Amino acid sequence: MYVIQKTEYGYHLTFGGFIDKKEMKTWLKDSIKKLKNNKEEFSVFIDMRTLLPLPEGSKKYMIKGQKYYKKKGMKRSVVILNDTSTTIQFIRIAKETGIYDWERYIDASKTDWEKAGMDWIVKGIDPD
């Protein structure tokens, strides 16, 4: 399951459960449509608290999506996670796509994860 929402700072993405290759490909197509005419920098808040690790087929579309978001103006992103395996996977993906320096990862067990995430993408206050 995924949801893409336009916000005042950019986009709020939610990913949850098991996302197969077909659904991740659909997410990429939807993202391309939403970002097609974007001309300004933006930030992305990503809620992955319930996402399971991605299978290889899904991962390749996530990689393409991250590269596209960066190309279209993403300046900062934050990822909220609950699962160690998913966290490790997304750190690897971010390093591969070149967005690692602009992305922060927050453990959802922190009581202030939402505030810490918003402070990073809106104000540039590093949660680390």
C-alpha positions in Angstrom: 0.0 0.0 0.0 1.2 3.5 -0.8 -0.2 7.0 -0.6 1.2 10.2 -2.2 -0.1 13.5 -0.7 0.9 17.0 -1.8 1.6 19.3 1.1 2.8 22.8 1.8 6.4 21.6 2.1 6.3 19.1 -0.8 5.0 15.6 -0.4 4.0 13.2 2.3 4.4 9.5 1.2 3.1 6.5 3.1 4.3 3.0 2.4 2.9 0.0 4.3 2.8 -3.8 4.3 4.2 -5.8 1.4 4.7 -3.9 -1.8 5.2 -6.1 -4.8 6.9 -5.1 -8.1 3.6 -4.2 -9.8 2.4 -1.9 -7.1 5.8 -0.2 -6.8 5.8 0.3 -10.6 2.4 2.0 -10.2 3.8 4.2 -7.4 6.6 5.3 -9.7 4.2 6.1 -12.5 1.9 8.1 -10.1 5.0 10.0 -8.7 6.1 10.9 -12.2 2.6 12.3 -12.9 2.5 14.3 -9.7 6.1 15.7 -10.2 6.0 16.2 -13.9 5.6 20.0 -13.9 7.4 20.7 -10.7 9.8 23.6 -11.0 10.6 24.3 -7.3 12.6 22.6 -4.5 10.6 20.5 -2.1 10.9 18.2 0.8 9.4 14.7 1.4 8.2 13.1 4.6 8.0 9.3 4.2 6.1 7.2 6.7 7.3 3.6 6.4 6.4 2.4 9.9 4.5 -0.6 8.6 6.5 -1.3 5.4 8.1 -4.7 5.1 11.5 -5.0 3.4 11.1 -4.7 -0.4 11.7 -7.7 -2.7 14.3 -7.2 -5.5 11.6 -6.4 -8.1 10.1 -3.6 -6.1 13.5 -2.3 -5.1 14.4 -1.3 -8.6 11.4 0.9 -8.9 12.1 2.5 -5.6 15.6 3.3 -6.8 14.2 4.9 -10.0 11.7 6.8 -7.9 14.3 8.2 -5.6 16.4 9.4 -8.5 13.3 11.0 -10.1 12.3 12.8 -6.9 15.9 14.2 -6.6 16.0 15.2 -10.3 12.7 17.1 -9.9 13.9 19.2 -6.9 13.8 17.2 -3.7 16.1 19.0 -1.3 15.5 17.0 1.9 13.6 13.9 3.0 13.0 12.1 6.2 12.0 8.4 6.6 10.2 7.1 9.6 10.8 3.4 10.2 10.0 0.7 12.7 11.9 -2.2 11.3 15.7 -2.7 11.4 15.8 -4.7 8.1 13.8 -2.1 6.3 16.0 0.7 7.7 19.2 -1.0 6.5 17.7 -1.6 3.1 16.6 2.0 2.6 20.0 3.4 3.8 21.6 1.2 1.1 19.1 2.4 -1.5 19.7 6.0 -0.6 23.5 5.6 -0.9 23.0 3.9 -4.3 20.7 6.7 -5.6 22.8 9.6 -4.2 20.2 11.0 -1.8 21.8 9.7 1.4 23.3 13.1 2.3 19.8 14.7 2.2 17.8 12.0 3.8 17.4 11.3 7.5 16.1 8.1 9.2 14.1 8.2 12.4 13.1 5.3 14.6 9.4 5.5 15.1 9.8 4.3 18.7 11.0 7.9 19.5 8.1 9.7 21.0 8.8 12.9 19.0 9.4 11.2 15.6 6.9 13.4 13.7 8.2 16.7 15.1 11.9 15.6 14.5 11.0 14.7 10.9 9.2 17.9 10.3 12.0 20.0 11.8 14.4 18.3 9.4 12.4 18.8 6.2 11.0 22.2 6.9 13.7 23.9 9.1 16.8 21.9 8.3 17.3 20.9 11.9 19.2 17.6 11.8 17.5 14.9 14.0 20.9 13.2 14.5 
